[in-house]
Amino acid sequence: VTEVEPARSLYARLPEVARLPGILDASLLIGCAWTDGPYTRTSVVVVAEKDQGLAREQAARLAREVWSRRSEFSFGVETAPVDEAVRRAMGAFERPVYLSDSGDNVTAGGAGDIPLFAERLLALGAQEAVVAGLADPGAVAQCAAAGVGAEVDLSVGAKLERAHGAPLSVRGRVEHLDPGAPPATATVRVEGVILILASDRRPFTERASIAAAGVDPAAQKILVVKLGYLFPDLYDHAPRAIMALSPGATDLRLERLLYRRLARPIYPLDGELDWEP
């Protein structure tokens, strides 16, 4: 996260380098850890007007600074495994507590239809809990056909992402339907848990998008969103937020990812290494 250390001060160094005589620009590229390729890594790029040696010198200097602070990088927010995150939220004094289903983050490429959080909330007896949302166009259509107030038997989720669980069978009451034709969302209450089902991979990044599905965010105890870091509107109005280290295509536990093309060794997957730029 560029707003917290060590990234904050490392990125602040870039304008200093770019202002040096003979230097055009300097960049720090954190990289994308979910790309399984030979060039997946953190990189520094410095461009000089004429002097390649000057560019190389400054690039190496920046790279050494990044490497020397490698152990300081962290999530920068409260994290927990799924069940622990749910239990913390259930026992929290604050409300609402936002839980990020980070492994199924639709804004980072996740399928958005892993029903794990819905299953665990129900299994742990959570009340006043919302999952916003779960991509399942078939379930939305079934709710639309039944109508608001109807009891429905649904098999939700795991239509796109099948590697991390099976569809969840639930019986609930349809409480809200999006006014569109066909509706884009359907809101179903299952015991103490509200499921906001979506006809597409839809991120709920603002309180207004949750409210549009017939749910008042402020009235809930637990709000699960299929994001990683909360977007500003949610972050600014979250008395407490926990990023759950959940499974999926955007799993933040890099050691669980199945790399085949990554150039090895690489930190931190292979432990401490000796390295010079």
Residue, then its C-alpha position, 0 to 999 in steps of 0.5 A: v500500500t503506497e500510503v503506508e511504510p515502507a512504500r510511502s517513503l520509497y515512492a517519495r524518493l522517485p521525484e528526488v531522483a527524477r530531479l537530478p541533472g541528466i535524469l528524465d524519470a524514475s519509476l518503482l514497479i511493484g509488479c503483479a504477484w498473480t502473473d505466473g511469468p518469468y518477469t514477475r518481480t518488483s522492478v526499478v526503472v530510471v531513464a537518463e537523457k544521455d548517460q546510461g551509467l548515471a541511469r544504471e547507478q541511480a536505478a541500482r541505488l533505488a533497488r538496494e533501498v527497496w531490497s533493504r526494506r523488503s521485510e517491512f512490507s505488510f498488508g497494512v490492515e487487520t487480516a485473519p483466516v475466514d473463520e477467525a475473521v467471522r468470529r472477530a466480527m461477531g464478537a466485535f463491539e464496533r458495527p458494522v464490521y466489514l470483511s473483505d473476501s480478498g481471495d475472490n476479489v472481483t476488482a482484481g479478477g476474482a470470479g465473485d461466486i465462491p460461496l465460502f463466506a455465506e456457508r461459514l456465516l451460516a455455520l457459525g450462526a452469524q446474525e445481521a450479516v450480509v454477503a454483498g454480493l455473490a455472482d449467480p445469474g441463474a439464482v437471480a432469475q429464479c428469485a425474479a420468477a418467484g417474486v418478493g416475499a416468496e420462499v426459494d430453494l437455491s443452489v448459489g455460487a461456484k458456477l464460474e469458480r469451481a476449484h474452491g468449493a461447490p454450490l451452496s444449497v440454501r432456503g430463503r425468502v426473497e426480500h428485494l429485487d432490482p427494478g430492472a428487467p431482468p433484475a440485476t440483483a436479488t436479495v435473499r434472507v437465509e436465517g440470520v444472513i442476507l445474500i445479495l445475489a448479482s447477475d454479473r461479477r459486480p463489486f459493491t464498492e460503495r454503501a449506495s450500491i449495497a443500499a440499492a439492493g434493499v440493505d441498509p449498511a449501517a443497520q448490519k453487524i457484518l458486511v462481507v464484500k468481494l474486495g481486497y482493500l476497501f474502496p474509500d467510501l466503505y473505508d471511511h465509514a467502516p468502524r472496523a475492517i478485516m481483510a480475510l485471507s480467503p481462497g480464490a484466484t486472487d488469494l493473498r497468500l502467495e505461497r498457495l499459488l501454483y507457479r510454473r513460469l516464475a523465475r526462481p529463487i525469489y523472495p519471499l517464496d524461497g526465504e532469505l536470499d543474497w541479492e545485488p542489483 
